[in-house]
């Protein structure tokens, strides 16, 4: 069963026997779904429409019905909108995060002017200034809403585990918890979003439990990226390493690193590719030189009339924004398009990131000594820059961008 996003109502991808998908992206109320190719409209009543609970309840029904009817193994992907904007919490969890504030990490509200970074970061908040109290209050509001929304996701996980236990399948089931991206809340004075090549946006924790998975173990020997999820699931389902290579997937299984009886892979991967393409239209930098009411949402793909400004957020449930001031910031631009090669090798004590923007900027970070990415090691193309490193990383970056399958991408 799938519960995720759908591009059109009538399209049901091959292989799914129960396809229930949100049309569009990241809403909690007032949406349409594709239910096995048929449109289903929802309103704004919590008991019947809250999308996280729709995902939870229909997944539970599928598990129960499938087990009773077939007794065969099943696969469920439950993709909820939480904690995406507008991060609308369930009413019973609305007060969970009262008084909380977004974490104040060393790079929180720290503009990086004069650091040879991409122009969007150097001009954050229009003039390279820190966030003011209004903006910080809004960041804290969104943090509280996100934390409150997570409680519904915790409810989902708890009920999944209880249902599997009730069915007698808990010890036979792999449960994988992950996400598509991170999120920044004030890092480098950028209020909100997820489009930057920094740890806040790139790093996503993942949790796995199931047969032979090491208990209370943190995987440090290697890493997993999103392209590894599919081959890992196939490996856990019994597909051999040789068959995985023949499938031509760029990613590789990390099952051997997760399992207590797993052997380390013969070839250790130490690099992966990070890519992003700026979504904004040419000549329309998001919020650049524009003020907007706090609580409005930027959606460049669906509103090209006023530079992607639309809103307000639904904010059906408290805590709500009660400010009246406006602020300006830069959230994304068309030339916020970059590719990076990240190298992590614990044996050699290497954690290194090299990024090249389409607009020409280069950013290099040594995360073994600069975990918060406060020091761009590239001086802007001067004689003192490490050009040998630059040439080597550019070559590797091109290889990773063009390679196909494990045979080429390692």
Secondary structure, DSSP 8 states (H G I E B T S, - for coil): -EEEEESSSS---TT-SSEEEEESSS-SSSEEEEETTEEEEE-S-HHHH-HHHHHHHHHHHHHHHHHHHT-S----EE---TTSTT----GGGTTTTTT------TTBT---TTS---HHHHTTTTTT----HHHHHHHHHHHHHHHHHHHHHHHHHHHHHHHHHHHT-GGG--EEE--S---BSSBTT--SBS-SSSHHHH----EEESTTB-TT----SS---TTHHHHHHHHHTT--HHHHHHHT-SS---HHHHBTT----SS---EEEEEE---S-TT--TTTT--EETT-EE-TTT-TTTTTEE------SSS------EE------TT--EEEEEEEEGGGTEEEEEEEETTS-EEEEETTT-TT-------SS-TTS-HHHHHHHHHHHHHHHH--HHHHH-
